[in-house]
Amino acid sequence: MKEKEKSLPPKEQRLADLKHLRDDFLNDLPPEIVSFADPNYYSYRCRCNYFTVVVSSLEEVVGEGDISDPVLQQEVIGYVNYVCHDHDFFKFTTRKDLDRVDKVLDDVIAYLS
């Protein structure tokens, strides 16, 4: 993640972090497993670690009480549960996986904005 700006209050920093996760990573789906040798390795959204950071960030937003809308809370919790328990990280990331993370990030960012 980008270096945190000390001037932002915590809630605004969480929003900035979510925008960074949505906007600053590559949407490409390479045909092979991404290698450390790739200069863009850390920029790919298709990496398992990307989803781990998204889940951590979403859990923080919910845990800090930034989302009071119960429908959005359930959407976020459902997504977190999907990534943590149902997603098969031994398969390649699909466009559907990226669309799903985009939707939850878009919904949370819109709510917090």
C-alpha positions as CSV (number, residue, x, y, z in Angstrom):
1,M,0.0,0.0,0.0
2,K,1.0,3.6,-0.4
3,E,2.7,5.2,2.5
4,K,0.0,6.5,4.8
5,E,-0.5,10.2,4.9
6,K,-0.2,11.3,8.5
7,S,-2.6,14.2,8.0
8,L,-5.6,12.0,7.2
9,P,-8.0,11.0,10.0
10,P,-8.3,7.2,10.3
11,K,-11.6,6.9,8.5
12,E,-10.4,8.9,5.5
13,Q,-7.2,6.9,5.5
14,R,-9.2,3.7,5.3
15,L,-11.2,5.2,2.4
16,A,-7.9,6.2,0.6
17,D,-6.5,2.7,1.1
18,L,-9.7,1.1,-0.5
19,K,-9.4,3.5,-3.4
20,H,-5.7,2.6,-3.8
21,L,-6.7,-1.1,-3.9
22,R,-9.3,-0.4,-6.5
23,D,-7.5,2.0,-8.7
24,D,-3.7,1.4,-8.5
25,F,-3.4,-2.3,-9.4
26,L,-3.3,-4.1,-12.8
27,N,-6.5,-5.8,-14.0
28,D,-4.5,-8.0,-16.3
29,L,-5.0,-11.8,-16.2
30,P,-1.7,-13.2,-17.4
31,P,-1.9,-16.7,-19.0
32,E,0.7,-18.1,-16.6
33,I,1.4,-17.7,-12.9
34,V,3.0,-14.3,-12.3
35,S,6.7,-14.6,-11.5
36,F,8.8,-12.5,-9.1
37,A,10.9,-11.8,-12.2
38,D,8.0,-9.8,-13.6
39,P,8.6,-6.1,-12.9
40,N,4.9,-5.6,-12.3
41,Y,4.6,-8.6,-9.9
42,Y,3.4,-6.5,-6.9
43,S,1.0,-4.6,-9.1
44,Y,-1.2,-7.5,-10.3
45,R,-4.6,-7.8,-8.7
46,C,-4.8,-11.5,-9.7
47,R,-2.3,-12.4,-6.9
48,C,-3.6,-14.2,-3.8
49,N,-2.0,-11.5,-1.6
50,Y,-4.0,-8.8,-3.3
51,F,-7.2,-10.5,-2.1
52,T,-5.8,-11.0,1.4
53,V,-5.1,-7.2,1.7
54,V,-8.6,-6.4,0.4
55,V,-10.2,-8.7,3.0
56,S,-8.0,-7.2,5.8
57,S,-9.0,-3.6,4.7
58,L,-12.7,-4.5,4.5
59,E,-12.6,-6.2,7.9
60,E,-11.0,-3.0,9.3
61,V,-13.7,-0.8,7.8
62,V,-16.5,-3.0,9.3
63,G,-14.6,-3.5,12.6
64,E,-14.2,0.3,13.1
65,G,-17.9,0.9,12.5
66,D,-17.5,2.9,9.3
67,I,-20.4,1.0,7.8
68,S,-23.8,1.3,9.5
69,D,-25.9,0.1,6.6
70,P,-26.8,-3.5,7.5
71,V,-27.2,-4.5,3.8
72,L,-23.7,-3.3,2.9
73,Q,-22.3,-4.9,6.1
74,Q,-23.7,-8.2,4.9
75,E,-22.3,-7.7,1.4
76,V,-18.9,-7.1,2.9
77,I,-19.1,-10.0,5.4
78,G,-20.3,-12.3,2.6
79,Y,-17.4,-11.3,0.4
80,V,-14.9,-11.8,3.2
81,N,-16.4,-15.2,3.9
82,Y,-16.2,-16.1,0.2
83,V,-12.5,-15.2,0.0
84,C,-11.6,-16.8,3.3
85,H,-13.6,-20.0,3.0
86,D,-14.9,-20.6,-0.5
87,H,-12.5,-19.2,-3.0
88,D,-10.0,-21.7,-4.5
89,F,-6.7,-20.0,-4.6
90,F,-5.1,-23.0,-6.3
91,K,-7.0,-21.9,-9.5
92,F,-6.1,-18.9,-11.6
93,T,-8.0,-15.7,-10.8
94,T,-10.8,-15.1,-13.2
95,R,-12.4,-12.0,-14.6
96,K,-15.4,-12.9,-12.4
97,D,-13.2,-12.8,-9.3
98,L,-12.0,-9.3,-10.3
99,D,-15.5,-8.1,-11.1
100,R,-16.6,-9.3,-7.6
101,V,-13.9,-7.5,-5.8
102,D,-14.6,-4.4,-7.9
103,K,-18.2,-4.5,-6.9
104,V,-17.6,-4.7,-3.2
105,L,-14.9,-2.0,-3.3
106,D,-17.1,0.3,-5.4
107,D,-20.0,-0.2,-3.0
108,V,-17.9,0.5,0.1
109,I,-16.1,3.4,-1.5
110,A,-19.4,5.0,-2.6
111,Y,-20.8,4.6,0.9
112,L,-17.8,6.1,2.6
113,S,-17.4,9.0,0.1
